[in-house]
Amino acid sequence: MSWTEKRGITVDNLRFKIRVGEREFEAEGPREAVEARWAEAKDWLLNTPAAKTHSVEVSQNLPNQEENPIFEVDRGRRTVRLRVLPPRGEVLQRLSNALLLLLYGYNDLLSRPGVPVTRMAEDLRMSGFAGLKRLSRAFLRLETEGLAARNGSGKGTNYRATNPGLTAARTLAKSLSK
């Protein structure tokens, strides 16, 4: 028996949230009221011409997998991940190259020059760099070579590729896509 049942309280609340593209529906309250609001909003959210037009526009802007086999881009979440990892070799050099490629991907594909360190760490883990602890060592290598810059400190650090870094990343990306 639950706490609410012991005290004679019945709770039949429902919380519902859904996002389709730019549109979002959220409701909370008694089950019947939420279901009624969802029935009204479902057509607007899922079947309106504006939503269909928006999804077509987004899909036209996405690069084809053949055009860009190196990056996996999620425009809704604004993330970039690597499909192809840099060649085998020294771990720190591989990590530096992967970091540079991600910075290039964010800059080139999402027009996002500065990327938070926490986002970069997650994207590197999801790309295949398991056991990643600190990016600062790999980033230091890029910074001393003039390929990237940072601002902030700790978890508030943002990384960005410099112009020479973008050129080097573009060259590396082309070599990996062959």
N, C-alpha and C positions, 0 to 999 in steps of 0.2 A: 504494500500500500504506500502510495506516495505522500509527500508532505501536504499537498493540496487536497487530496482525498480525505486525509485524517481530519482536516479542518472544515470539510464541507464546501470547499471552494472548487468550482469547476472552471477550468481554463480551456477555452476552445479558440485560442488565437492562432492566427496563421501569419507568417511573414513570407513575402514573395518578392523576388527581385529578378529582373531579366533585362539584358542589354542586347540590342541588335543594331550594329553599326553605331551611329551617333545617338540613336534613340534609346531611352531607358524607361522601364516601368517598375515601380516599387509600390507595394501596398502592405499594410499591417493592420490587423484587427480581427474581429470575429470572422470565422471561416466563410460564412455566407456572404458577408460584405466584400471580402477580398476576392472571392470567386466571381461575384457580380461585377466588380471593377475590372477584373481580368477579362471577363467576357466582352466588356465594352472596349477595352484597350487592345485586345488581341488583333482585331482587324486593322486598327491604326498602326500598330507596331510591326506586324508581319506582312500585311498585304497592300499597303499604300504604294502608289507609284513613286513617291519621293524616296522611299526606302529601297525600292528596286533600282531606281536610277542611281542612287548613291552607291549601291553595291557594284553596279556595272562600272561606274567611274573608278572606283578603287581597284577593281580587277584589271582595268586597262592600264593603270599606273604601275602595277606590280611588274617587276621584271620576270620574264619567263625563266624557268629552271635552266633551260638551255643557254639563255643569255647570261645568267649569273649562277654558275654551279657552285660557287664558293660560299655564298651567304644565304642564310635562311632568314627572311625578314618577316616580322609580325607587325604590321602597321597599326593594328588596333592597340597592341601593348607597347608599341614603339621600341621593339627590341631587335637586335641583330645577333645571329649566332653563326658559327662557322660550320659548314658542311664538310669542308676539307681542312685537315690540320696541317701545319707546316711540316716539312720533311723531318725525319728522325735526325737526331744529333744531340748536342748539349741541351739539357733540359731548360736552362735559363735562356738560351738563345731561342729555342723553340717557343717558349712562353712569351718572350719579347716580340717575336714575329707574330704570334697569334694576337697579342695585345694590339700591335700596330695594325693588323688586318681588321680587327674589330673597330678600332678608331676610324679607320678609313671607311668601313661599311656604314657606321653611324653618320659620318660626315657626308658621304657620297649618296647613300640610299635614303636616308631619313632627314638630311639637312640639319643634323644635330651635331655641331662641332665639339661641344663639351659633354662628357659622359661621367656620371658619378661613379666613384670607385666601387660602390656596392653593386651597381648595375653591371659593371665590367666583370667583377668577380663571379656573379651569378651566370652571366653569359659564357664566360670561359668554362665554368663547371659544366654547364649544359652542352657545351661544344665538345667536351671530352677530356678536359684537364681535371681529373679527379684528384683529390687530396691537396688542392690548392690552398695555401695558407695566407701568403701575403703577396700582393702585386707590386709592392714598392721596390723590391729588388730587381724584378724584371723591368719595371718602369724606369728605374735609375739608369739602366743601360741605354734605353731609348732617349732619355733626357740628356745624358752626357754626349751622345752622338748627335744631338740637335734634331732628333726626329719627332719629339713630343714634348709637351709642357704640361705643367699641372698648376692648379691653384687650390687653396684651401688646405686643411689638415685633417688627419684621422679619417673618420667615416664621411666627413664633409668634403673630401678631396674630389676634384673634377679633373679628368684627363682630356687632353685634346692633341691631335696630331698637328705638327707644324707643316708648312708647305713642302719642305724637303721630305718630311715623313710621309705625307700623302703621295708624293712622287715615288718614294721607295715602296710604299704599300701597294700602289698601283702596279708597279713592276713585279712585285712578289705575287700579287693576285693573278696577273697574267701568266706567270710561270706555273702556278698551281692549277690553273684551269686547262692547261694543255694535256 
